[in-house]
Amino acid sequence: MFLKTQTSEDRLRIWREVRQKNFSTEQEILNEFSEIKILSRYLDYYTPSSWPTPFEIVSEGYLCCSGVTILITVILINKGFITSDQLLFPVISNNTTGDSGIVLLNNDNVYNFTPGKIESWEYVKDNSTIFQIHKLDKNKLSYWL
């Protein structure tokens, strides 16, 4: 989907195409993002107020674990798969992949812990170090959508 070697314009064109797709399942969305090569940390995952918008993530190629989680979250919200008003973003160190960053926790399902899969919260707790959990009001993140 996205490659760091692509131009900003190419990544933004792909992002527009993904946002316009009709997804019938969460799994279809995760499949779109599963081939992205997770890069080293770009975002300060401890400070949500510093997180860039999805367009900045795509344009600048901030394709770290946290950046990809934000992109997945935006698509899940826009396509109606996440309806809760509060979003939970655990900050984790993944013991299986070696990645660190935020993942999305929704109804005991965790997104972007394992590329292309929805994992249980229990599985994530058993296979990672959890440093903290950010609780964000979805309405305050309207600049993402």
C-alpha positions as a LaTeX table, in Angstrom:
\begin{tabular}{lrrr}
\hline
Residue & $x$ (\AA) & $y$ (\AA) & $z$ (\AA) \\
\hline
Met1 & 0.00 & 0.00 & 0.00 \\
Phe2 & 2.39 & 2.72 & 1.19 \\
Leu3 & 6.13 & 2.74 & 0.71 \\
Lys4 & 8.54 & 5.24 & 2.19 \\
Thr5 & 10.10 & 5.53 & $-1.26$ \\
Gln6 & 6.84 & 6.79 & $-2.82$ \\
Thr7 & 6.32 & 10.49 & $-3.30$ \\
Ser8 & 4.01 & 12.36 & $-0.97$ \\
Glu9 & 1.57 & 12.82 & $-3.85$ \\
Asp10 & 1.52 & 9.08 & $-4.59$ \\
Arg11 & 0.81 & 8.23 & $-0.95$ \\
Leu12 & $-1.95$ & 10.85 & $-0.74$ \\
Arg13 & $-3.55$ & 9.49 & $-3.93$ \\
Ile14 & $-3.52$ & 5.96 & $-2.47$ \\
Trp15 & $-4.94$ & 7.28 & 0.84 \\
Arg16 & $-7.82$ & 8.92 & $-1.06$ \\
Glu17 & $-8.52$ & 5.64 & $-2.89$ \\
Val18 & $-8.55$ & 3.67 & 0.38 \\
Arg19 & $-10.89$ & 6.20 & 2.04 \\
Gln20 & $-13.29$ & 5.90 & $-0.90$ \\
Lys21 & $-13.42$ & 2.09 & $-0.92$ \\
Asn22 & $-16.49$ & 0.24 & 0.29 \\
Phe23 & $-15.38$ & $-2.15$ & 3.01 \\
Ser24 & $-17.85$ & $-4.74$ & 4.26 \\
Thr25 & $-15.71$ & $-6.06$ & 7.12 \\
Glu26 & $-13.02$ & $-4.88$ & 9.51 \\
Gln27 & $-10.80$ & $-7.63$ & 8.13 \\
Glu28 & $-10.89$ & $-6.08$ & 4.66 \\
Ile29 & $-9.60$ & $-2.83$ & 6.15 \\
Leu30 & $-6.83$ & $-4.61$ & 8.04 \\
Asn31 & $-5.83$ & $-6.45$ & 4.85 \\
Glu32 & $-5.29$ & $-3.07$ & 3.15 \\
Phe33 & $-2.75$ & $-2.10$ & 5.80 \\
Ser34 & $-1.14$ & $-5.50$ & 6.40 \\
Glu35 & 1.60 & $-5.12$ & 3.80 \\
Ile36 & 2.95 & $-1.80$ & 5.09 \\
Lys37 & 6.50 & $-2.20$ & 6.32 \\
Ile38 & 6.43 & $-0.73$ & 9.82 \\
Leu39 & 9.24 & 1.79 & 10.18 \\
Ser40 & 11.06 & 3.00 & 13.26 \\
Arg41 & 9.28 & 5.30 & 15.64 \\
Tyr42 & 8.31 & 8.68 & 14.17 \\
Leu43 & 5.59 & 9.77 & 16.58 \\
Asp44 & 5.74 & 10.54 & 20.28 \\
Tyr45 & 3.21 & 7.96 & 21.36 \\
Tyr46 & 3.17 & 9.28 & 24.93 \\
Thr47 & 1.78 & 12.68 & 23.89 \\
Pro48 & $-1.50$ & 12.42 & 21.94 \\
Ser49 & $-1.70$ & 16.20 & 21.57 \\
Ser50 & 1.40 & 15.99 & 19.35 \\
Trp51 & 0.02 & 13.30 & 17.04 \\
Pro52 & $-0.22$ & 14.47 & 13.43 \\
Thr53 & $-3.33$ & 14.28 & 11.30 \\
Pro54 & $-3.76$ & 11.27 & 9.02 \\
Phe55 & $-2.95$ & 13.46 & 6.02 \\
Glu56 & 0.36 & 14.48 & 7.62 \\
Ile57 & 1.14 & 10.84 & 8.42 \\
Val58 & 0.52 & 9.81 & 4.81 \\
Ser59 & 2.17 & 12.84 & 3.23 \\
Glu60 & 5.33 & 12.63 & 5.34 \\
Gly61 & 5.48 & 8.82 & 5.37 \\
Tyr62 & 5.27 & 8.48 & 9.17 \\
Leu63 & 4.64 & 4.75 & 8.81 \\
Cys64 & 5.64 & 3.66 & 12.28 \\
Cys65 & 3.35 & 1.46 & 14.38 \\
Ser66 & 1.57 & 4.49 & 15.83 \\
Gly67 & 1.11 & 6.19 & 12.46 \\
Val68 & $-0.40$ & 3.08 & 10.90 \\
Thr69 & $-2.69$ & 2.61 & 13.94 \\
Ile70 & $-4.03$ & 6.15 & 13.51 \\
Leu71 & $-4.72$ & 5.49 & 9.81 \\
Ile72 & $-6.51$ & 2.22 & 10.57 \\
Thr73 & $-8.55$ & 3.96 & 13.29 \\
Val74 & $-9.70$ & 6.70 & 10.91 \\
Ile75 & $-10.91$ & 4.20 & 8.31 \\
Leu76 & $-12.65$ & 2.05 & 10.95 \\
Ile77 & $-14.48$ & 5.13 & 12.26 \\
Asn78 & $-15.35$ & 6.51 & 8.83 \\
Lys79 & $-16.74$ & 3.17 & 7.67 \\
Gly80 & $-18.87$ & 2.78 & 10.81 \\
Phe81 & $-17.03$ & $-0.11$ & 12.46 \\
Ile82 & $-16.20$ & 1.90 & 15.59 \\
Thr83 & $-19.10$ & 3.73 & 17.14 \\
Ser84 & $-17.98$ & 4.28 & 20.74 \\
Asp85 & $-17.31$ & 7.87 & 21.79 \\
Gln86 & $-14.11$ & 6.99 & 23.62 \\
Leu87 & $-11.06$ & 5.55 & 21.88 \\
Leu88 & $-8.45$ & 3.54 & 23.76 \\
Phe89 & $-4.86$ & 3.51 & 22.56 \\
Pro90 & $-2.54$ & 1.30 & 24.64 \\
Val91 & 1.15 & 2.16 & 24.33 \\
Ile92 & 2.88 & $-1.18$ & 23.93 \\
Ser93 & 6.13 & $-2.89$ & 23.20 \\
Asn94 & 5.22 & $-5.89$ & 21.06 \\
Asn95 & 7.18 & $-8.96$ & 22.18 \\
Thr96 & 6.41 & $-10.82$ & 18.93 \\
Thr97 & 7.28 & $-8.23$ & 16.28 \\
Gly98 & 9.61 & $-6.00$ & 18.27 \\
Asp99 & 7.58 & $-2.89$ & 17.34 \\
Ser100 & 6.62 & $-0.23$ & 19.87 \\
Gly101 & 3.82 & 2.29 & 19.65 \\
Ile102 & 0.10 & 2.65 & 20.02 \\
Val103 & $-2.47$ & 0.06 & 19.05 \\
Leu104 & $-6.25$ & 0.49 & 19.01 \\
Leu105 & $-8.32$ & $-1.31$ & 21.67 \\
Asn106 & $-12.06$ & $-1.55$ & 20.99 \\
Asn107 & $-14.43$ & $-3.99$ & 22.74 \\
Asp108 & $-11.56$ & $-6.30$ & 23.76 \\
Asn109 & $-10.31$ & $-6.38$ & 20.16 \\
Val110 & $-6.88$ & $-4.97$ & 19.37 \\
Tyr111 & $-5.99$ & $-3.59$ & 15.95 \\
Asn112 & $-2.46$ & $-3.30$ & 14.53 \\
Phe113 & $-0.75$ & $-5.53$ & 17.08 \\
Thr114 & $-0.24$ & $-8.18$ & 14.40 \\
Pro115 & $-0.45$ & $-6.92$ & 10.79 \\
Gly116 & $-3.69$ & $-8.00$ & 9.15 \\
Lys117 & $-5.20$ & $-9.53$ & 12.30 \\
Ile118 & $-7.54$ & $-8.59$ & 15.09 \\
Glu119 & $-6.10$ & $-9.88$ & 18.36 \\
Ser120 & $-7.80$ & $-10.28$ & 21.71 \\
Trp121 & $-6.85$ & $-7.94$ & 24.55 \\
Glu122 & $-5.79$ & $-11.01$ & 26.55 \\
Tyr123 & $-3.40$ & $-12.07$ & 23.78 \\
Val124 & $-1.88$ & $-8.60$ & 23.65 \\
Lys125 & $-1.45$ & $-8.48$ & 27.43 \\
Asp126 & 0.32 & $-11.86$ & 27.30 \\
Asn127 & 2.61 & $-10.87$ & 24.41 \\
Ser128 & 3.61 & $-7.29$ & 25.10 \\
Thr129 & 4.63 & $-4.78$ & 27.69 \\
Ile130 & 1.91 & $-2.20$ & 28.20 \\
Phe131 & 3.19 & 1.16 & 29.36 \\
Gln132 & $-0.02$ & 3.17 & 29.52 \\
Ile133 & $-3.42$ & 3.53 & 27.86 \\
His134 & $-4.57$ & 6.79 & 26.29 \\
Lys135 & $-8.32$ & 7.42 & 26.52 \\
Leu136 & $-9.36$ & 9.93 & 23.88 \\
Asp137 & $-12.77$ & 11.42 & 23.16 \\
Lys138 & $-13.60$ & 10.66 & 19.54 \\
Asn139 & $-15.37$ & 14.01 & 19.15 \\
Lys140 & $-12.17$ & 15.87 & 20.02 \\
Leu141 & $-10.40$ & 14.07 & 17.18 \\
Ser142 & $-12.61$ & 15.51 & 14.45 \\
Tyr143 & $-9.48$ & 16.91 & 12.76 \\
Trp144 & $-8.59$ & 13.26 & 12.03 \\
Leu145 & $-11.81$ & 12.60 & 10.16 \\
\hline
\end{tabular}
